Amino acid sequence: MFLVVAVLVGGGIWWWSAQQAELIASAERHEAEGVAFGSGRGPADCKNEALSRAGACGPMDMLCEVGARLFLKSCIGAAKLPEGFCRRVPPEDDLMNTLQYKLSECDSDQRCARVMTAVADFCHADG
């Protein structure tokens, strides 16, 4: 058992060290694209573009979905937000209201719900 854990941990460390620069550059690119796209637009435009990007992700491509979330968070940060935009967005630790919010935004689309986590991340970044 110890050997299996050691191999998994070692493999994870090797993978991260091999991919670290590329992953950081990808995150920065998604954030920059979000800022550029969001400038002068509204949050619905950001949501639609982020969901379009997420829709192009493969079924098991979590890194692609993370890119869509980073895009959405930075896009909303650059967008023209209506007064009180964040008041209707519950923090992620408010499970029941978060579920209701995501259902209202996404129906039963799980990928949408995962991407929409970025809105709460933006709105409640300061705690």
MMTF fields as JSON, N, C-alpha, C and O atoms, coordinates in Angstrom:
{
  "mmtfVersion": "1.0.0",
  "mmtfProducer": "UNKNOWN",
  "numBonds": 507,
  "numAtoms": 508,
  "numGroups": 127,
  "numChains": 1,
  "numModels": 1,
  "chainsPerModel": [1],
  "groupsPerChain": [127],
  "chainIdList": ["A"],
  "bondAtomList": [4, 2, 8, 6, 12, 10, 16, 14, 20, 18, 24, 22, 28, 26, 32, 30, 36, 34, 40, 38, 44, 42, 48, 46, 52, 50, 56, 54, 60, 58, 64, 62, 68, 66, 72, 70, 76, 74, 80, 78, 84, 82, 88, 86, 92, 90, 96, 94, 100, 98, 104, 102, 108, 106, 112, 110, 116, 114, 120, 118, 124, 122, 128, 126, 132, 130, 136, 134, 140, 138, 144, 142, 148, 146, 152, 150, 156, 154, 160, 158, 164, 162, 168, 166, 172, 170, 176, 174, 180, 178, 184, 182, 188, 186, 192, 190, 196, 194, 200, 198, 204, 202, 208, 206, 212, 210, 216, 214, 220, 218, 224, 222, 228, 226, 232, 230, 236, 234, 240, 238, 244, 242, 248, 246, 252, 250, 256, 254, 260, 258, 264, 262, 268, 266, 272, 270, 276, 274, 280, 278, 284, 282, 288, 286, 292, 290, 296, 294, 300, 298, 304, 302, 308, 306, 312, 310, 316, 314, 320, 318, 324, 322, 328, 326, 332, 330, 336, 334, 340, 338, 344, 342, 348, 346, 352, 350, 356, 354, 360, 358, 364, 362, 368, 366, 372, 370, 376, 374, 380, 378, 384, 382, 388, 386, 392, 390, 396, 394, 400, 398, 404, 402, 408, 406, 412, 410, 416, 414, 420, 418, 424, 422, 428, 426, 432, 430, 436, 434, 440, 438, 444, 442, 448, 446, 452, 450, 456, 454, 460, 458, 464, 462, 468, 466, 472, 470, 476, 474, 480, 478, 484, 482, 488, 486, 492, 490, 496, 494, 500, 498, 504, 502],
  "bondOrderList": [1, 1, 1, 1, 1, 1, 1, 1, 1, 1, 1, 1, 1, 1, 1, 1, 1, 1, 1, 1, 1, 1, 1, 1, 1, 1, 1, 1, 1, 1, 1, 1, 1, 1, 1, 1, 1, 1, 1, 1, 1, 1, 1, 1, 1, 1, 1, 1, 1, 1, 1, 1, 1, 1, 1, 1, 1, 1, 1, 1, 1, 1, 1, 1, 1, 1, 1, 1, 1, 1, 1, 1, 1, 1, 1, 1, 1, 1, 1, 1, 1, 1, 1, 1, 1, 1, 1, 1, 1, 1, 1, 1, 1, 1, 1, 1, 1, 1, 1, 1, 1, 1, 1, 1, 1, 1, 1, 1, 1, 1, 1, 1, 1, 1, 1, 1, 1, 1, 1, 1, 1, 1, 1, 1, 1, 1],
  "groupList": [{"groupName": "MET", "atomNameList": ["N", "CA", "C", "O"], "elementList": ["N", "C", "C", "O"], "formalChargeList": [0, 0, 0, 0], "bondAtomList": [1, 0, 2, 1, 3, 2], "bondOrderList": [1, 1, 2], "singleLetterCode": "M", "chemCompType": "L-PEPTIDE LINKING"}, {"groupName": "PHE", "atomNameList": ["N", "CA", "C", "O"], "elementList": ["N", "C", "C", "O"], "formalChargeList": [0, 0, 0, 0], "bondAtomList": [1, 0, 2, 1, 3, 2], "bondOrderList": [1, 1, 2], "singleLetterCode": "F", "chemCompType": "L-PEPTIDE LINKING"}, {"groupName": "LEU", "atomNameList": ["N", "CA", "C", "O"], "elementList": ["N", "C", "C", "O"], "formalChargeList": [0, 0, 0, 0], "bondAtomList": [1, 0, 2, 1, 3, 2], "bondOrderList": [1, 1, 2], "singleLetterCode": "L", "chemCompType": "L-PEPTIDE LINKING"}, {"groupName": "VAL", "atomNameList": ["N", "CA", "C", "O"], "elementList": ["N", "C", "C", "O"], "formalChargeList": [0, 0, 0, 0], "bondAtomList": [1, 0, 2, 1, 3, 2], "bondOrderList": [1, 1, 2], "singleLetterCode": "V", "chemCompType": "L-PEPTIDE LINKING"}, {"groupName": "ALA", "atomNameList": ["N", "CA", "C", "O"], "elementList": ["N", "C", "C", "O"], "formalChargeList": [0, 0, 0, 0], "bondAtomList": [1, 0, 2, 1, 3, 2], "bondOrderList": [1, 1, 2], "singleLetterCode": "A", "chemCompType": "L-PEPTIDE LINKING"}, {"groupName": "GLY", "atomNameList": ["N", "CA", "C", "O"], "elementList": ["N", "C", "C", "O"], "formalChargeList": [0, 0, 0, 0], "bondAtomList": [1, 0, 2, 1, 3, 2], "bondOrderList": [1, 1, 2], "singleLetterCode": "G", "chemCompType": "PEPTIDE LINKING"}, {"groupName": "ILE", "atomNameList": ["N", "CA", "C", "O"], "elementList": ["N", "C", "C", "O"], "formalChargeList": [0, 0, 0, 0], "bondAtomList": [1, 0, 2, 1, 3, 2], "bondOrderList": [1, 1, 2], "singleLetterCode": "I", "chemCompType": "L-PEPTIDE LINKING"}, {"groupName": "TRP", "atomNameList": ["N", "CA", "C", "O"], "elementList": ["N", "C", "C", "O"], "formalChargeList": [0, 0, 0, 0], "bondAtomList": [1, 0, 2, 1, 3, 2], "bondOrderList": [1, 1, 2], "singleLetterCode": "W", "chemCompType": "L-PEPTIDE LINKING"}, {"groupName": "SER", "atomNameList": ["N", "CA", "C", "O"], "elementList": ["N", "C", "C", "O"], "formalChargeList": [0, 0, 0, 0], "bondAtomList": [1, 0, 2, 1, 3, 2], "bondOrderList": [1, 1, 2], "singleLetterCode": "S", "chemCompType": "L-PEPTIDE LINKING"}, {"groupName": "GLN", "atomNameList": ["N", "CA", "C", "O"], "elementList": ["N", "C", "C", "O"], "formalChargeList": [0, 0, 0, 0], "bondAtomList": [1, 0, 2, 1, 3, 2], "bondOrderList": [1, 1, 2], "singleLetterCode": "Q", "chemCompType": "L-PEPTIDE LINKING"}, {"groupName": "GLU", "atomNameList": ["N", "CA", "C", "O"], "elementList": ["N", "C", "C", "O"], "formalChargeList": [0, 0, 0, 0], "bondAtomList": [1, 0, 2, 1, 3, 2], "bondOrderList": [1, 1, 2], "singleLetterCode": "E", "chemCompType": "L-PEPTIDE LINKING"}, {"groupName": "ARG", "atomNameList": ["N", "CA", "C", "O"], "elementList": ["N", "C", "C", "O"], "formalChargeList": [0, 0, 0, 0], "bondAtomList": [1, 0, 2, 1, 3, 2], "bondOrderList": [1, 1, 2], "singleLetterCode": "R", "chemCompType": "L-PEPTIDE LINKING"}, {"groupName": "HIS", "atomNameList": ["N", "CA", "C", "O"], "elementList": ["N", "C", "C", "O"], "formalChargeList": [0, 0, 0, 0], "bondAtomList": [1, 0, 2, 1, 3, 2], "bondOrderList": [1, 1, 2], "singleLetterCode": "H", "chemCompType": "L-PEPTIDE LINKING"}, {"groupName": "PRO", "atomNameList": ["N", "CA", "C", "O"], "elementList": ["N", "C", "C", "O"], "formalChargeList": [0, 0, 0, 0], "bondAtomList": [1, 0, 2, 1, 3, 2], "bondOrderList": [1, 1, 2], "singleLetterCode": "P", "chemCompType": "L-PEPTIDE LINKING"}, {"groupName": "ASP", "atomNameList": ["N", "CA", "C", "O"], "elementList": ["N", "C", "C", "O"], "formalChargeList": [0, 0, 0, 0], "bondAtomList": [1, 0, 2, 1, 3, 2], "bondOrderList": [1, 1, 2], "singleLetterCode": "D", "chemCompType": "L-PEPTIDE LINKING"}, {"groupName": "CYS", "atomNameList": ["N", "CA", "C", "O"], "elementList": ["N", "C", "C", "O"], "formalChargeList": [0, 0, 0, 0], "bondAtomList": [1, 0, 2, 1, 3, 2], "bondOrderList": [1, 1, 2], "singleLetterCode": "C", "chemCompType": "L-PEPTIDE LINKING"}, {"groupName": "LYS", "atomNameList": ["N", "CA", "C", "O"], "elementList": ["N", "C", "C", "O"], "formalChargeList": [0, 0, 0, 0], "bondAtomList": [1, 0, 2, 1, 3, 2], "bondOrderList": [1, 1, 2], "singleLetterCode": "K", "chemCompType": "L-PEPTIDE LINKING"}, {"groupName": "ASN", "atomNameList": ["N", "CA", "C", "O"], "elementList": ["N", "C", "C", "O"], "formalChargeList": [0, 0, 0, 0], "bondAtomList": [1, 0, 2, 1, 3, 2], "bondOrderList": [1, 1, 2], "singleLetterCode": "N", "chemCompType": "L-PEPTIDE LINKING"}, {"groupName": "THR", "atomNameList": ["N", "CA", "C", "O"], "elementList": ["N", "C", "C", "O"], "formalChargeList": [0, 0, 0, 0], "bondAtomList": [1, 0, 2, 1, 3, 2], "bondOrderList": [1, 1, 2], "singleLetterCode": "T", "chemCompType": "L-PEPTIDE LINKING"}, {"groupName": "TYR", "atomNameList": ["N", "CA", "C", "O"], "elementList": ["N", "C", "C", "O"], "formalChargeList": [0, 0, 0, 0], "bondAtomList": [1, 0, 2, 1, 3, 2], "bondOrderList": [1, 1, 2], "singleLetterCode": "Y", "chemCompType": "L-PEPTIDE LINKING"}],
  "groupTypeList": [0, 1, 2, 3, 3, 4, 3, 2, 3, 5, 5, 5, 6, 7, 7, 7, 8, 4, 9, 9, 4, 10, 2, 6, 4, 8, 4, 10, 11, 12, 10, 4, 10, 5, 3, 4, 1, 5, 8, 5, 11, 5, 13, 4, 14, 15, 16, 17, 10, 4, 2, 8, 11, 4, 5, 4, 15, 5, 13, 0, 14, 0, 2, 15, 10, 3, 5, 4, 11, 2, 1, 2, 16, 8, 15, 6, 5, 4, 4, 16, 2, 13, 10, 5, 1, 15, 11, 11, 3, 13, 13, 10, 14, 14, 2, 0, 17, 18, 2, 9, 19, 16, 2, 8, 10, 15, 14, 8, 14, 9, 11, 15, 4, 11, 3, 0, 18, 4, 3, 4, 14, 1, 15, 12, 4, 14, 5],
  "groupIdList": [1, 2, 3, 4, 5, 6, 7, 8, 9, 10, 11, 12, 13, 14, 15, 16, 17, 18, 19, 20, 21, 22, 23, 24, 25, 26, 27, 28, 29, 30, 31, 32, 33, 34, 35, 36, 37, 38, 39, 40, 41, 42, 43, 44, 45, 46, 47, 48, 49, 50, 51, 52, 53, 54, 55, 56, 57, 58, 59, 60, 61, 62, 63, 64, 65, 66, 67, 68, 69, 70, 71, 72, 73, 74, 75, 76, 77, 78, 79, 80, 81, 82, 83, 84, 85, 86, 87, 88, 89, 90, 91, 92, 93, 94, 95, 96, 97, 98, 99, 100, 101, 102, 103, 104, 105, 106, 107, 108, 109, 110, 111, 112, 113, 114, 115, 116, 117, 118, 119, 120, 121, 122, 123, 124, 125, 126, 127],
  "secStructList": [7, 2, 2, 2, 2, 2, 2, 2, 2, 2, 2, 2, 2, 2, 2, 2, 2, 2, 2, 2, 2, 2, 2, 2, 2, 2, 2, 2, 2, 2, 2, 2, 2, 2, 2, 2, 2, 2, 6, 6, 7, 7, 2, 2, 2, 2, 2, 2, 2, 2, 2, 2, 2, 2, 2, 6, 1, 7, 6, 6, 7, 2, 2, 2, 2, 2, 2, 2, 2, 2, 2, 2, 2, 2, 2, 2, 2, 2, 1, 7, 7, 7, 6, 6, 4, 4, 4, 4, 1, 7, 7, 6, 6, 7, 2, 2, 2, 2, 2, 2, 2, 2, 2, 2, 2, 2, 6, 6, 7, 2, 2, 2, 2, 2, 2, 6, 2, 2, 2, 2, 2, 2, 2, 6, 6, 6, 7],
  "xCoordList": [0.824, 0.0, 0.869, 0.613, 1.902, 2.8, 3.431, 3.557, 3.822, 4.46, 3.5, 3.907, 2.244, 1.254, 1.099, 1.096, 0.969, 0.826, 2.072, 1.965, 3.24, 4.487, 4.582, 5.02, 4.17, 4.198, 3.209, 3.524, 2.023, 1.028, 1.492, 1.368, 2.017, 2.514, 3.683, 3.736, 4.607, 5.745, 5.312, 5.835, 4.351, 3.82, 3.147, 3.293, 2.412, 1.751, 2.751, 2.578, 3.787, 4.835, 5.541, 5.8, 5.853, 6.496, 5.597, 6.061, 4.291, 3.355, 3.277, 3.356, 3.12, 3.007, 4.268, 4.171, 5.447, 6.68, 6.839, 7.4, 6.349, 6.443, 5.426, 5.677, 4.286, 3.2, 3.032, 2.261, 3.726, 3.49, 3.515, 2.574, 4.54, 4.663, 3.523, 2.957, 3.185, 2.095, 0.748, -0.062, 0.506, -0.752, -0.892, -1.97, 0.171, 0.137, -0.08, -0.866, 0.6, 0.42, -1.001, -1.575, -1.571, -2.944, -3.925, -4.852, -3.725, -4.593, -4.516, -5.541, -3.321, -3.147, -3.801, -4.372, -3.715, -4.332, -5.853, -6.484, -6.445, -7.907, -8.359, -9.375, -7.614, -7.966, -7.865, -8.752, -6.804, -6.635, -7.741, -8.25, -8.107, -9.199, -10.517, -11.33, -10.729, -11.938, -12.016, -13.067, -10.91, -10.879, -11.155, -11.96, -10.494, -10.684, -12.126, -12.712, -12.695, -14.061, -15.063, -16.019, -14.857, -15.831, -15.891, -16.906, -14.827, -14.781, -15.909, -15.954, -16.808, -17.919, -19.123, -20.109, -19.076, -20.196, -20.844, -20.369, -21.938, -22.641, -22.353, -21.759, -22.768, -22.485, -23.142, -22.606, -24.273, -24.904, -24.026, -23.944, -23.373, -22.451, -21.292, -20.877, -20.774, -19.673, -20.115, -19.402, -21.294, -21.813, -21.962, -21.523, -22.577, -22.806, -21.494, -21.383, -20.511, -19.217, -18.51, -17.931, -18.556, -17.91, -18.564, -17.872, -19.881, -20.572, -20.305, -20.253, -20.137, -19.76, -18.375, -18.155, -17.455, -16.11, -16.154, -15.49, -16.928, -17.038, -17.686, -17.331, -18.626, -19.288, -18.345, -18.607, -17.243, -16.247, -15.285, -14.466, -15.379, -14.484, -14.924, -16.112, -13.971, -14.285, -14.976, -14.931, -15.615, -16.392, -15.561, -16.103, -14.295, -13.443, -12.344, -11.382, -12.485, -11.435, -11.679, -12.198, -11.299, -11.518, -10.653, -11.073, -9.469, -8.628, -9.281, -9.151, -9.965, -10.686, -11.806, -12.003, -12.535, -13.598, -13.034, -13.636, -11.892, -11.249, -10.916, -11.063, -10.476, -10.209, -11.461, -11.402, -12.594, -13.86, -14.25, -14.765, -14.004, -14.295, -13.402, -13.878, -12.11, -11.197, -11.618, -11.6, -11.992, -12.48, -13.69, -13.738, -14.67, -15.9, -15.617, -16.138, -14.809, -14.525, -13.864, -14.256, -12.875, -12.207, -13.081, -12.992, -13.915, -14.834, -15.833, -16.082, -16.403, -17.356, -16.663, -17.258, -15.412, -14.66, -14.462, -14.324, -14.445, -14.252, -15.564, -15.586, -16.648, -17.931, -18.638, -18.275, -19.65, -20.539, -21.591, -22.504, -21.46, -22.388, -23.55, -23.357, -24.762, -25.895, -25.773, -25.145, -26.366, -26.363, -26.868, -27.913, -26.137, -26.545, -26.367, -26.967, -25.555, -25.369, -25.019, -25.589, -24.106, -23.625, -24.577, -24.423, -25.537, -26.468, -27.276, -27.661, -27.533, -28.342, -27.522, -28.074, -26.2, -25.306, -24.869, -24.131, -25.321, -24.934, -23.491, -22.972, -22.851, -21.509, -21.599, -22.629, -20.532, -20.528, -20.818, -21.318, -20.518, -20.764, -22.221, -22.585, -23.053, -24.499, -25.146, -25.67, -25.103, -25.406, -26.809, -26.963, -27.815, -29.191, -29.432, -30.004, -29.002, -29.196, -28.318, -28.709, -27.131, -26.268, -26.913, -26.884, -27.492, -28.187, -29.338, -29.498, -30.134, -31.243, -30.742, -31.317, -29.669, -29.103, -28.631, -28.942, -27.876, -27.363, -28.485, -28.407, -29.521, -30.67, -31.356, -31.788, -31.456, -32.1, -31.261, -31.806, -29.949, -29.054, -28.82, -28.578, -28.893, -28.397, -29.389, -29.061, -30.572, -31.493, -30.763, -30.335, -30.614, -29.937, -28.601, -28.081, -28.048, -26.781, -25.621, -25.295, -25.004, -23.948, -22.703, -22.051, -22.375, -21.205, -21.439, -20.545, -22.613, -22.962, -22.824, -22.245, -23.349, -23.29, -21.846, -21.53, -20.973, -19.564, -18.915, -18.143, -19.214, -18.643, -19.175, -18.431, -20.441, -21.05, -20.48, -20.737, -19.719, -19.019, -18.139, -17.884, -17.682, -16.827, -17.544, -16.901, -18.857, -19.602, -19.541, -19.295, -19.766, -19.652, -18.217, -17.989, -17.255, -15.845, -15.583, -14.893, -16.12, -15.952, -16.676, -16.1, -17.918, -18.752, -18.342, -18.564, -17.749, -17.422, -15.929, -15.519, -15.116, -13.656, -13.075, -12.052, -13.709, -13.184, -13.73, -13.533, -14.408, -14.93, -16.354, -16.988],
  "yCoordList": [-1.196, 0.0, 1.261, 2.208, 1.254, 2.403, 2.68, 3.831, 1.615, 1.767, 2.425, 3.292, 2.02, 2.603, 4.097, 4.91, 4.449, 5.863, 6.643, 7.747, 6.08, 6.747, 6.978, 8.039, 5.984, 6.123, 7.2, 8.007, 7.211, 8.221, 9.627, 10.547, 9.796, 11.108, 11.531, 12.669, 10.623, 10.931, 11.284, 12.218, 10.53, 10.82, 12.177, 12.907, 12.521, 13.826, 14.964, 15.979, 14.794, 15.822, 15.955, 17.069, 14.838, 14.882, 15.576, 16.417, 15.214, 15.806, 17.308, 18.074, 17.74, 19.168, 19.91, 20.965, 19.374, 20.062, 20.132, 21.094, 19.119, 19.117, 20.063, 20.594, 20.279, 21.052, 22.448, 23.25, 22.749, 23.966, 25.236, 26.027, 25.442, 26.669, 26.783, 27.861, 25.673, 25.682, 25.971, 26.722, 25.379, 25.599, 27.044, 27.628, 27.617, 29.011, 29.934, 30.878, 29.674, 30.496, 30.384, 31.376, 29.189, 28.989, 29.76, 30.394, 29.707, 30.432, 31.934, 32.614, 32.439, 33.865, 34.258, 35.342, 33.378, 33.655, 33.718, 34.623, 32.753, 32.757, 34.013, 34.611, 34.41, 35.62, 36.858, 37.711, 36.972, 38.12, 38.159, 39.231, 37.0, 36.942, 37.371, 38.036, 36.991, 37.394, 38.9, 39.502, 39.507, 40.962, 41.651, 42.581, 41.201, 41.814, 41.657, 42.599, 40.48, 40.235, 41.027, 41.581, 41.085, 41.709, 43.214, 43.813, 43.832, 45.285, 45.83, 45.568, 46.584, 47.182, 46.274, 46.686, 45.057, 44.128, 43.917, 44.413, 43.17, 42.855, 41.443, 40.652, 41.115, 39.788, 38.648, 37.54, 38.892, 37.837, 37.47, 36.303, 38.469, 38.199, 37.328, 36.395, 37.648, 36.867, 35.429, 34.484, 35.274, 33.928, 33.132, 31.985, 33.737, 33.021, 32.597, 31.478, 33.481, 33.138, 32.054, 31.129, 32.166, 31.149, 29.787, 28.772, 29.757, 28.479, 27.931, 26.716, 28.808, 28.358, 27.71, 26.667, 28.331, 27.772, 26.437, 25.479, 26.379, 25.138, 24.038, 22.867, 24.402, 23.429, 22.773, 21.672, 23.455, 22.894, 21.944, 21.295, 21.86, 20.987, 19.531, 19.237, 18.652, 17.23, 16.846, 17.603, 15.677, 15.29, 15.123, 15.257, 14.842, 14.657, 15.722, 15.567, 16.782, 17.811, 18.897, 19.97, 18.604, 19.541, 20.794, 21.88, 20.662, 21.845, 22.837, 24.048, 22.338, 23.196, 23.935, 25.132, 23.231, 23.877, 24.913, 25.967, 24.624, 25.609, 26.86, 27.976, 26.685, 27.831, 28.656, 29.885, 27.997, 28.711, 29.469, 30.584, 28.863, 29.543, 30.767, 31.826, 30.63, 31.767, 32.883, 34.062, 32.496, 33.465, 34.21, 35.439, 33.467, 34.087, 35.035, 36.151, 34.615, 35.462, 36.774, 37.843, 36.704, 37.933, 38.758, 39.986, 38.098, 38.802, 39.621, 40.787, 39.007, 39.726, 40.897, 41.959, 40.696, 41.779, 42.975, 44.099, 42.756, 43.844, 44.353, 45.398, 43.626, 43.958, 45.115, 45.508, 45.638, 46.64, 45.875, 45.283, 45.891, 45.132, 46.018, 47.179, 45.461, 46.231, 46.448, 45.655, 47.507, 47.804, 46.593, 46.032, 46.197, 45.095, 43.72, 42.758, 43.604, 42.317, 41.197, 40.108, 41.457, 40.394, 40.093, 39.071, 40.947, 40.694, 39.419, 38.769, 39.059, 37.867, 36.584, 35.499, 36.716, 35.567, 35.105, 35.813, 33.926, 33.451, 32.949, 32.518, 33.004, 32.409, 30.895, 30.304, 30.267, 28.821, 28.008, 26.887, 28.542, 27.766, 27.833, 27.169, 28.62, 28.657, 27.669, 28.06, 26.396, 25.319, 25.385, 25.248, 25.588, 25.581, 26.745, 26.557, 27.944, 29.096, 29.011, 29.465, 28.429, 28.229, 27.269, 27.499, 26.198, 25.244, 25.917, 25.724, 26.699, 27.413, 28.396, 28.506, 29.109, 30.071, 29.366, 29.797, 28.279, 27.57, 26.936, 26.896, 26.442, 25.913, 27.014, 26.786, 28.199, 29.305, 29.749, 30.204, 29.62, 30.03, 28.925, 29.206, 27.663, 26.563, 25.425, 24.466, 25.492, 24.358, 23.169, 23.256, 22.084, 20.913, 20.628, 19.516, 21.622, 21.468, 21.535, 22.608, 20.388, 20.319, 21.105, 21.722, 21.085, 21.845, 23.333, 24.035, 23.809, 25.209, 25.521, 26.542, 24.652, 24.88, 24.968, 25.789, 24.128, 24.186, 25.486, 26.09, 25.919, 27.158, 28.362, 29.308, 28.335, 29.462, 29.659, 30.685, 28.704, 28.884, 30.131, 30.764, 30.478, 31.653, 32.937, 33.889, 32.981, 34.187, 34.386, 35.495, 33.317, 33.412, 33.733, 34.508, 33.149, 33.452, 34.942, 35.55, 35.528, 36.967, 37.789, 38.703, 37.464, 38.276, 38.196, 39.136, 37.084, 36.874, 36.663, 35.941, 37.295, 37.115, 37.605, 37.095, 38.575, 39.128, 38.422, 38.881, 37.32, 36.573, 36.79, 36.244],
  "zCoordList": [0.0, 0.0, 0.0, -0.745, 0.852, 0.918, -0.449, -0.866, -1.131, -2.443, -3.441, -4.214, -3.424, -4.334, -4.057, -4.981, -2.782, -2.408, -2.82, -3.355, -2.575, -2.932, -4.444, -4.887, -5.226, -6.686, -7.139, -8.014, -6.546, -6.914, -6.553, -7.361, -5.368, -4.95, -5.835, -6.301, -6.059, -6.922, -8.334, -8.942, -8.849, -10.188, -10.24, -11.221, -9.198, -9.145, -9.104, -9.778, -8.32, -8.246, -9.584, -10.04, -10.215, -11.528, -12.552, -13.322, -12.558, -13.525, -13.316, -14.277, -12.058, -11.774, -12.22, -12.847, -11.906, -12.273, -13.791, -14.316, -14.488, -15.95, -16.591, -17.672, -15.941, -16.534, -15.936, -16.464, -14.864, -14.098, -14.951, -14.894, -15.717, -16.514, -17.511, -17.691, -18.159, -19.14, -18.478, -19.022, -17.308, -16.604, -16.146, -16.257, -15.639, -15.203, -16.396, -16.313, -17.491, -18.69, -19.224, -19.674, -19.178, -19.632, -18.743, -19.247, -17.435, -16.507, -16.776, -16.823, -16.948, -17.223, -18.551, -18.668, -19.546, -20.849, -20.724, -21.269, -20.004, -19.826, -19.086, -19.44, -18.07, -17.326, -18.211, -18.174, -19.005, -19.897, -20.954, -21.284, -21.479, -22.454, -21.822, -22.463, -20.563, -19.857, -19.685, -19.905, -19.293, -19.123, -20.453, -20.517, -21.507, -22.827, -23.299, -23.832, -23.108, -23.565, -22.731, -23.273, -21.437, -20.544, -20.612, -20.253, -21.065, -21.121, -21.998, -23.2, -21.391, -22.125, -22.3, -22.911, -21.786, -21.908, -20.549, -19.527, -20.564, -19.335, -18.861, -19.594, -17.636, -17.094, -17.877, -17.903, -18.505, -19.306, -20.502, -20.884, -21.086, -22.194, -21.718, -22.406, -20.526, -19.951, -19.704, -20.041, -19.112, -18.824, -20.117, -20.196, -21.124, -22.381, -23.038, -23.54, -23.035, -23.64, -22.83, -23.399, -21.515, -20.67, -20.873, -20.946, -20.962, -21.171, -22.567, -22.757, -23.534, -24.874, -24.845, -25.46, -24.132, -23.997, -23.252, -23.648, -22.186, -21.411, -22.247, -22.112, -23.103, -23.959, -24.951, -25.435, -25.252, -26.172, -25.467, -26.117, -24.136, -23.367, -23.508, -23.644, -23.474, -23.462, -22.16, -21.19, -22.127, -20.947, -19.678, -18.581, -19.789, -18.611, -18.531, -17.779, -19.29, -19.356, -18.316, -18.627, -17.084, -15.987, -16.141, -15.741, -16.704, -16.894, -17.851, -17.675, -18.839, -19.771, -19.041, -19.253, -18.189, -17.408, -16.452, -16.252, -15.867, -14.989, -15.796, -15.297, -17.023, -17.896, -18.131, -18.124, -18.339, -18.537, -17.263, -17.335, -16.101, -14.825, -14.642, -14.233, -14.941, -14.827, -15.783, -15.428, -16.989, -17.974, -17.411, -17.453, -16.883, -16.385, -15.231, -15.208, -14.283, -13.122, -13.549, -13.081, -14.426, -14.848, -15.788, -15.802, -16.563, -17.456, -16.65, -16.956, -15.622, -14.777, -14.083, -13.899, -13.703, -13.076, -13.981, -13.498, -15.275, -16.236, -16.829, -17.48, -16.607, -17.237, -16.526, -15.417, -17.198, -16.608, -15.812, -16.387, -14.508, -13.662, -13.233, -12.872, -13.275, -12.777, -11.266, -10.564, -10.791, -9.358, -8.578, -8.906, -7.562, -6.707, -7.303, -6.823, -8.338, -9.016, -8.038, -8.109, -7.146, -6.254, -5.094, -4.425, -4.85, -3.738, -3.949, -2.977, -5.173, -5.448, -5.56, -5.748, -5.442, -5.586, -4.191, -3.506, -3.773, -2.44, -2.429, -3.459, -1.274, -1.173, -1.297, -0.971, -1.763, -1.997, -0.735, -0.833, 0.431, 1.653, 2.119, 3.089, 1.445, 1.704, 0.732, -0.311, 1.089, 0.143, -0.453, -1.666, 0.357, -0.17, -1.124, -2.198, -0.743, -1.628, -2.869, -3.944, -2.72, -3.885, -4.876, -6.085, -4.361, -5.224, -5.958, -7.164, -5.256, -5.898, -6.947, -8.03, -6.622, -7.569, -8.839, -9.95, -8.665, -9.834, -10.651, -11.879, -9.989, -10.731, -11.531, -12.661, -10.952, -11.672, -12.867, -13.873, -12.762, -13.842, -14.873, -16.047, -14.428, -15.258, -15.47, -16.17, -14.902, -14.901, -14.278, -13.127, -14.992, -14.415, -15.105, -15.011, -15.792, -16.502, -15.504, -14.997, -15.228, -14.226, -14.641, -13.799, -15.909, -16.369, -16.137, -15.665, -16.461, -16.213, -14.724, -14.355, -13.877, -12.431, -11.946, -11.085, -12.49, -12.089, -12.553, -11.807, -13.763, -14.285, -13.508, -13.249, -13.138, -12.432, -11.033, -10.404, -10.542, -9.273, -9.332, -8.308, -10.515, -10.683, -10.291, -9.847, -10.446, -10.078, -8.562, -8.089, -7.809, -6.353, -5.956, -5.027, -6.647, -6.359, -6.535, -5.716, -7.582, -7.819, -6.759, -6.169, -6.529, -5.644, -4.179, -3.416, -3.791, -2.379, -2.17, -1.261, -3.015, -2.945, -1.626, -1.169, -1.022, 0.232, 1.457, 2.582, 1.247, 2.385, 2.504, 3.407]
}
